[in-house]
């Protein structure tokens, strides 16, 4: 499939998911912002378009990150683990009320899915770490990204995905900035190469060095996301 056709199919799938969530009796179109408990705009029907943006964006961000051995898998484990905690808390009315996060009836079941994804990714990482014996490819990375976006929507922690999945966001932004600046400047570049991890390779960093340092950043972002539970 061409990149265009992939994007079309992703959008159709995300539209179906967004519409299904919108039609749910328990639908809540309000957004939850980390650190800001009093700001919760209601998107109404516009939430469907927002869901498409989250799911398609997350799907392609993980896909762009999957360029080095274990680079996408490590942050996937961390992001899944963080959302395991948030989904369990979101599905518990007392804990959700105490921590001032949106209560989503039944969201606790998503914790099982998040645990399965974290565990499966850890098992995969055993063989995917440098030098990799197996690779996830588009089939894995696009599906994982879409799954993380879907979990963020179900748990009403969509904005939090920008923080906990910061590595994915950084990689996607590096491509957007590189391509945009290249076209606007007539051939000039911001980075030596995009996505961002290749920039460091061009600067002489060994692949394991880039991957492990990105993992460290992902761990810090994951812990920061968990810290938002009390800093509200």
PADREN-555274 format. One record per residue: x, y, z of N, C-alpha, C in turn; residue in three letters; chain. Coordinates in steps of 0.1 Angstrom, whole numbers, plus 5000, padded with zeros to 4 digits. Example, Ala and Ser with C-alpha at 12.3 -4.5 7.8 and 13.67 -1.06 7.14 Angstrom:
2
> 5132/4943/5078/5123/4955/5078/5132/4967/5078/ALA/A
> 5128/4978/5071/5137/4989/5071/5129/5000/5079/SER/A
END
This chain:
232
> 5008/4988/5000/5000/5000/5000/5009/5013/5000/UNK/A
> 5004/5023/4993/5011/5035/4993/5008/5043/5006/UNK/A
> 5016/5053/5009/5015/5060/5022/5001/5067/5022/UNK/A
> 4996/5071/5010/4983/5078/5009/4972/5068/5012/UNK/A
> 4973/5056/5007/4962/5046/5009/4963/5041/5024/UNK/A
> 4974/5040/5029/4975/5036/5044/4968/5047/5052/UNK/A
> 4971/5060/5049/4964/5070/5057/4949/5070/5055/UNK/A
> 4944/5067/5043/4930/5067/5041/4924/5056/5049/UNK/A
> 4930/5044/5049/4925/5033/5057/4925/5035/5072/UNK/A
> 4936/5042/5077/4937/5045/5091/4926/5055/5095/UNK/A
> 4924/5064/5086/4913/5074/5089/4900/5068/5090/UNK/A
> 4897/5059/5081/4884/5052/5081/4882/5044/5094/UNK/A
> 4893/5036/5098/4892/5029/5110/4891/5038/5122/UNK/A
> 4898/5049/5122/4897/5058/5134/4883/5065/5134/UNK/A
> 4878/5068/5122/4864/5073/5122/4854/5064/5128/UNK/A
> 4855/5051/5124/4846/5041/5130/4847/5040/5145/UNK/A
> 4860/5041/5150/4862/5040/5165/4856/5052/5171/UNK/A
> 4859/5064/5165/4854/5077/5171/4839/5077/5171/UNK/A
> 4833/5073/5161/4818/5073/5160/4812/5063/5170/UNK/A
> 4818/5051/5172/4813/5042/5181/4814/5047/5195/UNK/A
> 4825/5054/5199/4826/5060/5212/4816/5071/5214/UNK/A
> 4814/5079/5203/4804/5090/5204/4790/5085/5206/UNK/A
> 4787/5074/5200/4773/5069/5202/4771/5061/5215/UNK/A
> 4782/5059/5222/4781/5051/5234/4772/5059/5245/UNK/A
> 4764/5052/5252/4755/5059/5262/4764/5066/5273/UNK/A
> 4776/5062/5275/4784/5068/5285/4794/5078/5279/UNK/A
> 4791/5083/5267/4800/5092/5260/4802/5105/5268/UNK/A
> 4814/5109/5268/4818/5122/5275/4828/5129/5266/UNK/A
> 4823/5140/5261/4832/5148/5251/4841/5157/5257/UNK/A
> 4842/5157/5270/4851/5167/5277/4866/5162/5277/UNK/A
> 4875/5171/5276/4889/5168/5276/4895/5170/5290/UNK/A
> 4905/5162/5294/4911/5163/5307/4926/5167/5304/UNK/A
> 4930/5178/5311/4943/5183/5309/4952/5180/5322/UNK/A
> 4964/5174/5320/4972/5172/5332/4976/5185/5339/UNK/A
> 4976/5185/5352/4979/5196/5360/4968/5206/5361/UNK/A
> 4958/5206/5352/4947/5216/5352/4934/5210/5354/UNK/A
> 4930/5209/5366/4917/5202/5370/4905/5210/5366/UNK/A
> 4906/5223/5365/4894/5231/5362/4892/5235/5347/UNK/A
> 4900/5229/5339/4898/5231/5325/4894/5218/5318/UNK/A
> 4882/5218/5313/4877/5206/5306/4867/5209/5295/UNK/A
> 4872/5215/5284/4863/5218/5273/4855/5206/5267/UNK/A
> 4843/5208/5264/4834/5198/5258/4834/5199/5243/UNK/A
> 4839/5189/5236/4840/5190/5221/4827/5186/5214/UNK/A
> 4818/5179/5222/4806/5174/5216/4808/5165/5204/UNK/A
> 4801/5167/5193/4803/5159/5181/4817/5160/5175/UNK/A
> 4823/5172/5178/4837/5174/5173/4847/5164/5178/UNK/A
> 4843/5157/5189/4852/5147/5195/4855/5136/5185/UNK/A
> 4846/5133/5176/4849/5123/5166/4862/5127/5158/UNK/A
> 4862/5139/5153/4874/5144/5146/4886/5144/5155/UNK/A
> 4885/5147/5167/4896/5147/5177/4901/5133/5178/UNK/A
> 4892/5123/5179/4896/5109/5181/4903/5104/5168/UNK/A
> 4899/5109/5157/4907/5105/5144/4921/5111/5145/UNK/A
> 4922/5123/5150/4936/5129/5151/4944/5121/5160/UNK/A
> 4939/5118/5172/4947/5110/5182/4951/5097/5177/UNK/A
> 4942/5089/5172/4944/5075/5167/4954/5075/5156/UNK/A
> 4951/5083/5145/4959/5083/5133/4973/5089/5137/UNK/A
> 4973/5099/5145/4986/5106/5148/4995/5096/5156/UNK/A
> 4989/5089/5166/4997/5080/5174/5001/5068/5166/UNK/A
> 4993/5064/5157/4997/5052/5149/5009/5055/5140/UNK/A
> 5009/5067/5134/5020/5071/5125/5033/5075/5133/UNK/A
> 5031/5080/5145/5042/5084/5154/5050/5072/5158/UNK/A
> 5043/5062/5162/5050/5049/5166/5057/5043/5154/UNK/A
> 5051/5044/5142/5056/5038/5130/5069/5046/5126/UNK/A
> 5070/5059/5128/5082/5067/5125/5093/5064/5135/UNK/A
> 5089/5061/5147/5099/5058/5158/5106/5045/5155/UNK/A
> 5099/5035/5149/5104/5022/5147/5115/5022/5136/UNK/A
> 5126/5028/5139/5137/5029/5129/5150/5023/5134/UNK/A
> 5151/5020/5147/5163/5014/5153/5158/5002/5161/UNK/A
> 5167/4993/5164/5164/4980/5171/5159/4984/5185/UNK/A
> 5147/4981/5188/5141/4982/5201/5137/4997/5205/UNK/A
> 5139/5006/5195/5136/5020/5198/5121/5022/5201/UNK/A
> 5112/5016/5193/5098/5018/5195/5092/5009/5206/UNK/A
> 5098/4997/5207/5093/4988/5217/5095/4992/5231/UNK/A
> 5106/4998/5235/5108/5002/5249/5098/5012/5253/UNK/A
> 5096/5023/5246/5086/5033/5250/5072/5027/5249/UNK/A
> 5069/5017/5241/5056/5011/5241/5054/5004/5254/UNK/A
> 5064/4997/5259/5062/4990/5272/5059/5001/5283/UNK/A
> 5066/5012/5283/5065/5022/5294/5051/5029/5292/UNK/A
> 5047/5032/5280/5034/5039/5278/5023/5030/5282/UNK/A
> 5024/5017/5278/5013/5007/5281/5012/5006/5296/UNK/A
> 5023/5005/5303/5023/5004/5318/5017/5016/5325/UNK/A
> 5020/5028/5320/5014/5040/5326/4999/5040/5324/UNK/A
> 4995/5036/5312/4980/5036/5309/4973/5025/5316/UNK/A
> 4981/5014/5320/4975/5004/5328/4970/5010/5341/UNK/A
> 4979/5018/5347/4976/5025/5360/4964/5034/5358/UNK/A
> 4964/5042/5348/4954/5052/5346/4940/5046/5342/UNK/A
> 4940/5035/5335/4928/5028/5331/4922/5022/5343/UNK/A
> 4930/5016/5352/4925/5010/5364/4918/5021/5373/UNK/A
> 4925/5032/5375/4920/5042/5383/4908/5049/5377/UNK/A
> 4908/5050/5364/4896/5057/5358/4883/5048/5359/UNK/A
> 4885/5035/5360/4874/5026/5362/4869/5024/5376/UNK/A
> 4876/5031/5386/4872/5030/5400/4867/5043/5404/UNK/A
> 4854/5044/5407/4847/5057/5410/4853/5064/5422/UNK/A
> 4857/5057/5432/4862/5063/5444/4876/5069/5442/UNK/A
> 4885/5060/5436/4898/5065/5433/4899/5076/5423/UNK/A
> 4890/5075/5413/4890/5085/5402/4885/5099/5408/UNK/A
> 4875/5098/5417/4871/5110/5424/4881/5116/5433/UNK/A
> 4889/5107/5440/4899/5112/5449/4911/5119/5442/UNK/A
> 4914/5113/5430/4926/5118/5422/4921/5128/5412/UNK/A
> 4908/5131/5412/4903/5141/5403/4906/5139/5388/UNK/A
> 4904/5126/5384/4905/5123/5370/4891/5118/5366/UNK/A
> 4888/5118/5353/4874/5114/5348/4872/5099/5351/UNK/A
> 4860/5097/5357/4856/5083/5359/4849/5078/5347/UNK/A
> 4854/5066/5342/4849/5060/5330/4844/5046/5334/UNK/A
> 4831/5044/5334/4826/5031/5338/4831/5020/5329/UNK/A
> 4837/5009/5335/4842/4998/5327/4857/5000/5322/UNK/A
> 4862/5012/5324/4876/5014/5319/4886/5005/5326/UNK/A
> 4883/5000/5338/4892/4991/5345/4896/4979/5336/UNK/A
> 4886/4975/5328/4889/4963/5319/4900/4966/5309/UNK/A
> 4902/4979/5306/4913/4983/5296/4926/4980/5303/UNK/A
> 4927/4980/5316/4940/4977/5323/4945/4963/5319/UNK/A
> 4936/4954/5317/4940/4940/5312/4947/4941/5299/UNK/A
> 4941/4948/5290/4946/4950/5276/4960/4957/5277/UNK/A
> 4961/4967/5285/4974/4974/5286/4985/4965/5292/UNK/A
> 4981/4957/5302/4990/4948/5308/4995/4938/5297/UNK/A
> 4985/4933/5289/4989/4923/5279/4998/4929/5268/UNK/A
> 4996/4942/5265/5004/4949/5255/5018/4951/5261/UNK/A
> 5019/4955/5273/5032/4957/5279/5040/4944/5280/UNK/A
> 5033/4934/5285/5039/4921/5286/5044/4915/5272/UNK/A
> 5035/4916/5262/5039/4911/5249/5050/4919/5243/UNK/A
> 5050/4932/5246/5061/4941/5241/5075/4937/5248/UNK/A
> 5074/4934/5260/5086/4930/5267/5092/4917/5262/UNK/A
> 5083/4907/5259/5087/4895/5253/5093/4897/5239/UNK/A
> 5087/4906/5232/5091/4910/5218/5105/4916/5219/UNK/A
> 5107/4925/5229/5119/4933/5231/5131/4924/5233/UNK/A
> 5129/4912/5239/5140/4903/5242/5147/4899/5229/UNK/A
> 5139/4898/5218/5145/4895/5205/5146/4907/5195/UNK/A
> 5140/4918/5199/5141/4930/5191/5152/4939/5194/UNK/A
> 5158/4937/5206/5169/4946/5210/5181/4944/5202/UNK/A
> 5190/4953/5202/5202/4953/5193/5211/4941/5197/UNK/A
> 5216/4933/5187/5211/4933/5173/5199/4925/5171/UNK/A
> 5189/4931/5165/5175/4926/5164/5175/4913/5156/UNK/A
> 5167/4903/5161/5165/4891/5154/5151/4891/5147/UNK/A
> 5142/4899/5152/5129/4900/5146/5125/4915/5146/UNK/A
> 5116/4919/5137/5112/4933/5136/5096/4934/5135/UNK/A
> 5091/4944/5140/5076/4946/5141/5071/4950/5127/UNK/A
> 5078/4959/5120/5074/4964/5107/5061/4973/5109/UNK/A
> 5055/4976/5097/5043/4985/5098/5032/4978/5104/UNK/A
> 5031/4965/5102/5020/4957/5108/5019/4959/5123/UNK/A
> 5031/4959/5129/5032/4960/5144/5031/4975/5149/UNK/A
> 5039/4983/5143/5040/4997/5148/5028/5005/5145/UNK/A
> 5021/5003/5134/5009/5011/5131/4998/5006/5141/UNK/A
> 4997/4993/5143/4987/4988/5152/4989/4992/5166/UNK/A
> 5002/4991/5171/5005/4995/5185/5001/5010/5187/UNK/A
> 5005/5019/5178/5002/5033/5179/4987/5035/5180/UNK/A
> 4980/5029/5171/4965/5030/5171/4959/5025/5184/UNK/A
> 4965/5014/5189/4960/5009/5202/4962/5019/5213/UNK/A
> 4974/5024/5214/4977/5034/5224/4968/5046/5223/UNK/A
> 4965/5051/5211/4956/5062/5209/4942/5058/5214/UNK/A
> 4938/5046/5211/4925/5042/5215/4923/5041/5230/UNK/A
> 4934/5036/5236/4934/5035/5251/4933/5049/5257/UNK/A
> 4941/5058/5252/4940/5072/5257/4927/5078/5256/UNK/A
> 4919/5075/5245/4906/5080/5243/4896/5074/5253/UNK/A
> 4897/5061/5254/4888/5054/5263/4889/5058/5278/UNK/A
> 4901/5060/5282/4904/5064/5296/4903/5079/5298/UNK/A
> 4900/5087/5288/4898/5101/5289/4911/5108/5293/UNK/A
> 4922/5103/5288/4935/5108/5291/4943/5110/5277/UNK/A
> 4936/5117/5268/4941/5119/5255/4953/5128/5255/UNK/A
> 4952/5139/5262/4963/5149/5262/4975/5143/5269/UNK/A
> 4973/5135/5279/4984/5129/5286/4993/5120/5277/UNK/A
> 4988/5116/5266/4995/5108/5256/5007/5116/5250/UNK/A
> 5005/5129/5249/5016/5137/5244/5028/5137/5254/UNK/A
> 5025/5136/5267/5036/5135/5277/5042/5121/5277/UNK/A
> 5034/5111/5281/5039/5098/5283/5045/5092/5270/UNK/A
> 5039/5096/5259/5044/5091/5246/5053/5102/5239/UNK/A
> 5060/5109/5247/5068/5120/5242/5078/5117/5232/UNK/A
> 5084/5105/5233/5094/5100/5223/5087/5099/5209/UNK/A
> 5075/5093/5209/5068/5092/5197/5064/5106/5191/UNK/A
> 5060/5115/5199/5057/5128/5195/5069/5135/5189/UNK/A
> 5080/5134/5196/5092/5141/5192/5097/5135/5178/UNK/A
> 5096/5122/5176/5099/5117/5163/5090/5122/5152/UNK/A
> 5077/5122/5155/5068/5127/5144/5070/5141/5141/UNK/A
> 5072/5149/5151/5074/5164/5149/5087/5166/5142/UNK/A
> 5097/5158/5144/5110/5160/5137/5108/5158/5122/UNK/A
> 5100/5149/5118/5097/5146/5104/5089/5158/5098/UNK/A
> 5079/5162/5106/5070/5173/5101/5078/5186/5099/UNK/A
> 5087/5189/5109/5095/5201/5108/5105/5200/5097/UNK/A
> 5111/5188/5096/5122/5186/5085/5116/5188/5071/UNK/A
> 5104/5182/5069/5098/5182/5056/5093/5196/5053/UNK/A
> 5086/5202/5063/5081/5216/5061/5092/5226/5058/UNK/A
> 5103/5226/5066/5114/5235/5065/5121/5233/5051/UNK/A
> 5122/5220/5047/5129/5217/5035/5122/5223/5023/UNK/A
> 5108/5222/5023/5100/5228/5012/5100/5243/5013/UNK/A
> 5100/5249/5025/5099/5264/5026/5112/5270/5023/UNK/A
> 5123/5264/5026/5137/5270/5025/5143/5266/5012/UNK/A
> 5137/5258/5004/5142/5254/4991/5154/5244/4992/UNK/A
> 5153/5235/5002/5163/5224/5002/5171/5224/5015/UNK/A
> 5169/5233/5024/5177/5233/5036/5171/5224/5047/UNK/A
> 5179/5220/5056/5174/5210/5066/5177/5215/5081/UNK/A
> 5168/5211/5090/5170/5214/5104/5178/5204/5110/UNK/A
> 5175/5191/5107/5183/5180/5113/5191/5174/5102/UNK/A
> 5202/5167/5105/5210/5160/5096/5202/5149/5088/UNK/A
> 5192/5143/5095/5183/5134/5089/5171/5132/5099/UNK/A
> 5160/5130/5093/5148/5127/5101/5142/5113/5097/UNK/A
> 5135/5106/5106/5132/5110/5120/5144/5113/5129/UNK/A
> 5142/5119/5140/5152/5125/5149/5163/5115/5153/UNK/A
> 5160/5102/5155/5170/5093/5159/5181/5091/5149/UNK/A
> 5178/5093/5136/5189/5092/5126/5198/5104/5127/UNK/A
> 5193/5115/5132/5202/5127/5134/5214/5124/5143/UNK/A
> 5211/5117/5153/5222/5113/5163/5231/5103/5157/UNK/A
> 5226/5094/5148/5234/5084/5141/5244/5092/5132/UNK/A
> 5239/5102/5125/5247/5110/5116/5258/5117/5124/UNK/A
> 5255/5120/5137/5265/5127/5145/5275/5118/5151/UNK/A
> 5274/5105/5148/5284/5095/5153/5280/5086/5164/UNK/A
> 5268/5088/5169/5263/5080/5181/5261/5065/5176/UNK/A
> 5265/5055/5184/5262/5042/5181/5247/5039/5183/UNK/A
> 5241/5029/5176/5227/5027/5177/5223/5023/5191/UNK/A
> 5230/5014/5198/5225/5012/5212/5225/5024/5221/UNK/A
> 5234/5033/5219/5235/5045/5227/5223/5054/5224/UNK/A
> 5219/5055/5212/5207/5063/5209/5194/5057/5215/UNK/A
> 5193/5044/5213/5181/5036/5218/5180/5037/5234/UNK/A
> 5191/5034/5241/5190/5034/5255/5187/5048/5261/UNK/A
> 5193/5058/5255/5191/5072/5260/5176/5076/5257/UNK/A
> 5171/5072/5246/5157/5074/5243/5148/5067/5253/UNK/A
> 5152/5055/5257/5144/5047/5267/5144/5055/5280/UNK/A
> 5156/5060/5284/5157/5068/5297/5148/5080/5296/UNK/A
> 5147/5087/5285/5138/5098/5284/5124/5094/5285/UNK/A
> 5121/5082/5279/5107/5077/5280/5103/5073/5294/UNK/A
> 5113/5068/5302/5110/5064/5316/5107/5077/5324/UNK/A
> 5115/5087/5322/5113/5100/5329/5099/5106/5326/UNK/A
> 5095/5105/5313/5082/5110/5309/5071/5102/5315/UNK/A
> 5073/5089/5315/5063/5080/5322/5061/5083/5336/UNK/A
> 5072/5085/5343/5071/5089/5358/5064/5102/5359/UNK/A
> 5068/5112/5350/5061/5125/5351/5046/5124/5349/UNK/A
> 5042/5115/5340/5028/5114/5337/5021/5108/5350/UNK/A
> 5027/5099/5356/5021/5093/5369/5021/5104/5380/UNK/A
> 5030/5113/5379/5031/5124/5389/5019/5133/5388/UNK/A
> 5013/5134/5376/5002/5143/5374/4989/5138/5382/UNK/A
> 4989/5126/5387/4978/5121/5394/4977/5129/5407/UNK/A
> 4988/5133/5413/4987/5141/5426/4989/5156/5424/UNK/A
> 4994/5160/5412/4997/5174/5410/4985/5179/5401/UNK/A
> 4973/5181/5408/4962/5186/5401/4955/5196/5409/UNK/A
END
